[in-house]
Structure formats: C-alpha cells, structure tokens
Amino acid sequence: MQLQVARIGKPHGIRGEVTVQVLTDAPEDRFVPGTELIVEPASKGPLTVISARWNKDILLLGFDEVVDRNGAEELRGAMLSVDTEELDGEDDDEGWYEHELVGLKARIGDDVVGTVSGLRTLTVQDLLVVDDNEGREVLVPFVEAIVPEVNVEDGYVLLTPPAGLFELNLPEDKQDKQESAGKDKDAQNEAGR
C-alpha cells in the first residue's frame, strides 16, 4: 500500500527545486536525500530526493531527475507517495496513518455517530475528519482525551467529545433549535419536580 506524503506545488528558483504541501507528520524522515518517491501520475516518476530544506514554513525539495525550472514546472500538482511496506520495519506504535483510519465508524459509547473520512495533520495537533450521520463534516481533535480508542480490527474509533463538539458545525438556525430543545427539556424536568 502507498502512503501519500506530499503534493508538489510551484517551482522555486532555476535549479529544479519545487515547493511541496507536506501531508506527513514526519517530513524529516520521509524526505531524506536518497529516498525514492512514487509519483502520481506515474509518467512523472519515480523521483529521488537529493535535497530537502525549509524556506520559512515551506518545504523545498530537489530531485536527481529534475535539473531546471521547466522540469520542475512539469511536476506541479503531482502527488508523492512512499511504499508502506518500507515503513513496516519502523517502530511507530504512537500514530496512525490516514488510510488506516478512513472508513472506521465513529462511536460515542455504543452509538455510531458517523464515519471517519480523513485526517488533517497540523503542527499543533491532528484532527480526525468525521462525516456525521447527517452528512456534515465534524473536526475532532485527535488526542487521547477525546479519542481514547482506535480499533482498526473491529472497525471503529471511540470518542468522548466535549459537550457541543458535534453541534459546532451546525448552521446557526439549527444550533438555536437544539439549544432551545435542550432548554425546553430542562424546563420540563424542573416543572415535573
């Protein structure tokens, strides 16, 4: 299986370097000089990394096969991947790859509240992208306090979200209805006492 690690952006300079959108949480491990990357479309690769450096917050890559700006321009938009079989030998019990998470049912207790549709890796923390049962996208902080269990074998992630997390993405009119429904319930409970 292949793991996407970057998307090539625009050329940088005249010596064939390109900017990349990093899609991995370990760029220092994925873009070591000498690493061969799989390219989509396949006609543009494979590419061998000869340099990787940061220019402010942008990663610049140089490839053995690309020597000028014209060659770099032809790579714009191409996806870079690594073969995950090469990664199997690495001891990485601390994280999950996006392809392992996509499709897992998101549960709160025994209730299925949606399906994982992606993973956004950010500098501060990763976010699970969950499509809820209404088809809305909910971003769930991928931290142990909120996602205490990932069970790939049984096909689910267990969530313990803070109150209101799944309502954050509702349009305002639906938020108001849910809030007023909650207040109505509270009023009924008070009246019943």
N, C-alpha and C positions, 0 to 999 in steps of 0.2 A: 504494500500500500504506500501511496505517496502522501507526504505532508507538505502543504504549501507553506513557504517561508517568506516570500516577498513578491511584490508586484513592481515591475520596472516602470519608472517614470521617465522624465526627460533627461537628455544628455547633460553632462556637466563638463565644461571645458572642451578641448580639442583632441584629447588623447584617448577617447573611448570610454571614459567613466560615465556611469549613469546614477541617477538618484533612484532610491527604492523606497516603497512603502513597506515597512517591516511588519510581517504577520506572525512572528515568532517571539516568545518571551526570552529567548536566549540567542540574540544575534551574534554575540561574541563567540558562541560555539558553532553556529551554522555557517558563518561566512569566513572561516579560516582560509588563508591562502592555500591553494591546492585542492580545495573542496570542489567536487564536480556536482553541478546543479542540473536537474532535469528542467527543461523549458517547455512551456505550453504557449504557442504551438511548437510541436516537436521539430519542425523545419528550422527553427532558430537556435537549436541547441544540440547537444548539451554545452554548458558553459563552465569553464574552470576559473574559479576566483583567483586573481593574482594580487588584489589589494582591496582592503575594506577600511574605510576611515569615516569619522564623523565630521561633518561641517555644520556646526551649531547642532540642531536637532535632526539633521537629515543624514542618513547613511548613504555614502557613495561607494559603489563597487566598481572595480576594474576587472575585466576578464581577459584571459590569454587569447581568446578568439576575436576580440574586438580591439582594433588599434586606432580608430579615428571617430570623429563625431558622427559621420554618416553611418557607420556601423552601429553606433550607439542609438541613433535615431530609429533604426530599423527594429530595435528591441522594445520600443515604447509600448507599454500595455501588456507585455509578456509576463506570464506567471512563472515564478521559480519555485521548485519543489526539491525535496530530498526523499530518498527511498527510506521508509521507516524501518526496513529490515536492518539497515546500517545502524539505526538508533537503538535496536533492541538490546544490544550489549551494554548500553548505558544504564547506570543505576539511577533511575528517576522515579522514585515512589511518591514524590511530592506533588506531581502535577498530572494534568490530563490534557490530551490533545483534543482539538475541536472535533475531529472525526470520531473520537470515542464517545463524545457527549451528545452529538446531534442525533435526534430521534428518541432519546430517553424521555420517559414520562416524568413530568414534574409532579411530585406528590407533597401534600401537606397532610401528615398523618396517613390515613388510608384513602383520602380523596385525591383523585387526579385533577390537577388544576390547569394542566397544559402540557406542552411538549417542548423540549429544548430544540431550538432551531439554529443556535450559533454560540460562539464565544468571542467576546471582544477583549483582546489583551491590551491593557492600558498600563501606564507607568506606575500608577498608584495601586490599583487592584484590578483584577479581571472581572468582567461582567458576563453572567450567563444570559443569553437571549432566550426568553421563553414565550412561545405563542400560547396565550391562554385559551380557554375553551370558547371564548367569544371571538377569537381570531386576532386579538390585539397583541402587540409586542410589549413584553414587560422585561425590564432590565433588572436582574437580580445580582447584587454583589456576591461574587464567588469567593466567600470567606467561610471558614468553618462554623462560625456562629449562626450563619443563615443557611448554609448548605452543609449540614453535618455528615451527610452520607451520599456517596456516589456508588451505585451498584450497577455496573455495566452488565454483569452476568444476568441479573434479573430485570434489567432494562428500565431503571428509574433513578432519579435523584430525589432525596428527601429534603424538603425546605422547611425552615422555621422562620418565615419572614416577619419583620416587624409589622404592626398593625398599619394598614393603609398602603402597603407597598404595591399591591396589585391594583389599587384604585388610582395610583398616581397618574397613570396614562389615560384615564377616562376623560372624555370631553367634560367640560365644566357642568353642563346641564345634567349629565348622568351622575357626576360626583354629588351635586346638590340633592338629587333624588335619593342616592344611597345614604347620604348624611341625614336627610330628613326621615328616611325609613328607619334609620338607627335611632333617631330621637323619638319617633313615634313608638318604637318598641320600648324604649326606656320609660316613656310616659305611661304606656300601658302597664308596664311592670310596677311603676310607682302607684298607679291607680288601683291595681289589684291587691296591693298590700293592706 
